Structure formats: structure tokens, C-alpha cells
Amino acid sequence: MNSSAEIQAILALADGTIFRGVSIGSLGHRVGEVVFNTAMTGYQEILTDPSYARQLVTLTYPHIGNTGTNSEDSESGNGHQVWADGLIIRDATMATSNFRNSQSLSDYLQTHDTVAIAEIDTRQLTRLLRDKGAQNGCIMTASNGETISRDDEQQAIKLAQEFAGIKGMDLAKECCTKENFEWTAGTWDLSDTLLNRDAPGSHDSGTGGFFKQLGTHIDSKYNVVAYDFGSKTNILRMLVDRGCHVTVVPAQTPIADVLAMNPDGIFLSNGPGDPAACDYAIDAVRHIITETDIPTFGICLGHQLIGLASGASTIKMKTGHHGANHPVQDLATGTVMITSQNHGFAVDEDTLPDNVKSTHRSLFDGTNQGIELTDKPVFSFQGHPEASPGPHDAAPLFDKFAEMMAAAKS
């Protein structure tokens, strides 16, 4: 991307480090926690994952944008919103080539008012984050529309240093749906896309509108209420594939309202921020655990909330886990799964009470990846088993949830 029309941009870290590059998104600045993601594909799914709220995402794979963007690959449950506060890459491809492409990455970022920087040494940045841990940062474009000034650099460093950080921040209530909605669409394939991408209403920007056109509708066996803390849409589709009729509710929905729906199962979604700050959610999950025998399944933030509600603690990780190539071991069978991950907090395994056992562990750093209550039909997994983006190794966890609901109904 060498053009006279280029606008300079910088990434400033709170420690004073400056990376200089060019803008490929909207003008202005954004602050957040700088993290790196090691996935080789799925940049659109990453950008639209609500778990990346208040984060500036560095992609370690060097060439980004090759396949452009489309209307189908958003993981945001609320239309096609980009949740990552900024994008950091090495090379933005000048040409896009894919039969599903509808917009270049740069145009997509500008459409969704997302600040992004390219042409920086992402290997150097990743090494810095690996050694020092996640850093607060600021992406800033040139204030005069052309070149970065010394004042711009100092202002960007100041903004990075003033960012409060993710720890202690409750973002679930900001990223969730604002009202209940029904989700009945299952997973889709390319034949669905080709047949329906130009269908009337297929580009509806409402909650899940496009996928309601594309997804396969499956007869429902189980009434599932899903607490939305920032859920990815493919998680909902995979629940439907297992015969679930899913009612999605806001993060702060009182547990009495959920129980009034007479659910066969309760699902606790992924989401951003510090789980310990979500006191309303911890209280709701504690009620589920102590006062009911409803099968309950948690993913990512939902996993951490089950840990906290059970009496365990969570810890802020040095760099977190972000990528689609993370090995996780099933402690019961010894099987190793390659998984998709996106989290900056972890359940402290040493604080688990006697009635909670560890079921999965990361082979990267030994952190907890799954728990299960021994006296209640409640379990959870830290990674993102829905494979969007990522591998499918952990998908059987959805089968386990369905089997628990079937057993409870028999």
C-alpha cells in the first residue's frame, strides 16, 4: 500500500513505544487493550466477536484482507457490528479475490467506523506483548489528515496511559441484546449462501436477520434460555442444530424471569470484560446452581461466571489466549483438542471448591479450560467450541449439553 493518498497512523503503547504505519480504516483515534491473535483466517469473525470490545487486535498472520468481507460472516448477534475497537496488521492486500466478497477490508472498516493501522512490524509488537503482557494502547491517525506530528505522538501516549484497562470493567451489559429474541436458525453452508444471498430481506440488519434466512430450521426438542453477555451467532446456530429452541435474553435479566420460561436448559454465553465485575450475573448463576437442577452450559465468560458462582476466583492473564490453534487436553480421556480461544481472564484452578472438578487444561500454559460440578448438571468450557473462526474439535460439548437435557427430561 504505497500511495500518495496514504494517511499516516501510529500505534502508541502506554510504556511510550511508538509503531508508525498507515491508516486503512476510519480517521481519528481509539484506545484499548492491545492483544494479539494467532489465527490465520477469520479476520471478519474476529472483528465482529463481542468478546473483543475495548481491545485493539493485532493479527500475527501477515497478509490480511485477501478475501474481502461479506454479509454472512459476522459473529455479532446485533446486526453486523464491529466490536473490536481497532485493528493492527502487517500488510493489507491491495486486491481482494473471493466469490463471496462484497466489500474490501478497508472499505468495511470505514463503513463500521473502525480505526486500523497497517505496515507495522507485528512480529516485534507480538514479542513485546508476549514479554511484557497485554498493554494499553492508542491507534491514532494524523490530525492534519496527512502526517503524524510530534504532538500527535505525545497525545496518543497520554491517551493510552489514561485508559483504565479491562480489569474491573463490566462490558457484558454493554454488548448484550437489549431485549429478548427467539433464535431458530441452525448452521448453514455455501449452498445456502448462494441460494439466498439475494433473497428479499436477506440483508436485514436486525438481530440475526440474515442468518434467519440462511440457517436450516430444525424441529425443537429443548427449550433453552441463553443469557447473552456478548454471544457469537454461530454458538446459537450450533445449539439449534442439537434441537434447541433458543430464547436469548439480556445479561441483566432477573433469574426469576428466566425460570418463568420453564427452560429445559440454560446457556451462559461468551463475552468481554472482567467476569468478577458482573455481580448480577454471578448472583443469577449462583441461584441456578444452588436452587435448581436445570442443565447449564457456559462458554468463555459463561465458564468464568460458573467458576465465580461456585466459589472459585478468576485471574487476569498476562497475555490472554487469542487464536485458533490452542491445544487443550481433556483430563478424563487424555485427548488433546485444537481449539479457538479468546479470553484475558481465567478460572484459578487452585481455588475450585470440592464439588467442582477441572475437566480441561491448556497445554500452552496450564491454565484451566473447563469445569464441571459433581453434584449438579452444570459444566463449562473456556474456549470457543463453535469454530467461527477455528477448528471443530470441541463441538461435541454441545452434544453433551443436549444429552444432559434429554436425561433431565426422561
C-alpha positions, 0 to 999 in steps of 0.5 A: 500500500504505497500511495500518495493518498496514504494517511499516516497512523501510529500505534502508541503503547502506554510504556511510550513505544511508538509503531508508525504505519498507515491508516486503512480504516476510519480517521481519528483515534481509539484506545484499548487493550492491545492483544494479539491473535494467532489465527490465520483466517477469520479476520471478519469473525474476529472483528465482529466477536463481542468478546473483543470490545475495548481491545485493539487486535493485532493479527500475527498472520501477515497478509490480511484482507485477501478475501474481502468481507461479506454479509454472512460472516459476522459473529455479532448477534446485533446486526453486523457490528464491529466490536473490536475497537481497532485493528493492527496488521502487517500488510493489507492486500491491495486486491481482494479475490473471493466469490463471496466478497462484497466489500474490501477490508478497508472499505468495511472498516470505514463503513463500521467506523473502525480505526486500523493501522497497517505496515507495522512490524507485528512480529516485534509488537507480538514479542513485546506483548508476549514479554511484557503482557497485554498493554494499553494502547492508542491507534491514532491517525494524523490530525492534519489528515496527512502526517503524524506530528510530534504532538500527535505522538505525545497525545496518543501516549497520554491517551493510552496511559489514561485508559483504565484497562479491562480489569474491573470493567463490566462490558457484558451489559454493554454488548448484550441484546437489549431485549429478548429474541427467539433464535431458530436458525441452525448452521448453514453452508455455501449452498445456502449462501448462494441460494439466498444471498439475494433473497428479499430481506436477506440483508436485514440488519436486525438481530440475526436477520440474515442468518434467519434466512440462511440457517436450516430450521430444525424441529425443537426438542429443548427449550433453552434460555441463553443469557447473552453477555456478548454471544457469537451467532454461530454458538446459537446456530450450533445449539439449534442444530442439537434441537434447541429452541433458543430464547436469548435474553439480556445479561441483566435479566432477573433469574426469576424471569428466566425460570418463568420460561420453564427452560429445559436448559440454560446457556451462559454465553461468551463475552468481554470484560472482567467476569468478577465485575458482573455481580448480577450475573454471578448472583443469577448463576449462583441461584441456578446452581444452588436452587435448581437442577436445570442443565447449564452450559457456559462458554468463555465468560459463561465458564468464568461466571460458573467458576465465580458462582461456585466459589472459585476466583478468576485471574487476569492473564498476562497475555490472554489466549487469542487464536485458533490453534490452542491445544487443550487436553481433556483430563478424563480421556487424555485427548488433546483438542485444537481449539479457538480461544479468546479470553484475558481472564481465567478460572484459578484452578487452585481455588475450585471448591470440592464439588467442582472438578477441572475437566480441561487444561491448556497445554500452552500454559496450564491454565484451566479450560473447563469445569464441571460440578459433581453434584449438579448438571452444570459444566463449562468450557473456556474456549470457543467450541463453535469454530467461527473462526477455528477448528471443530474439535470441541463441538461435541460439548454441545452434544453433551449439553443436549444429552444432559437435557434429554436425561433431565427430561426422561 
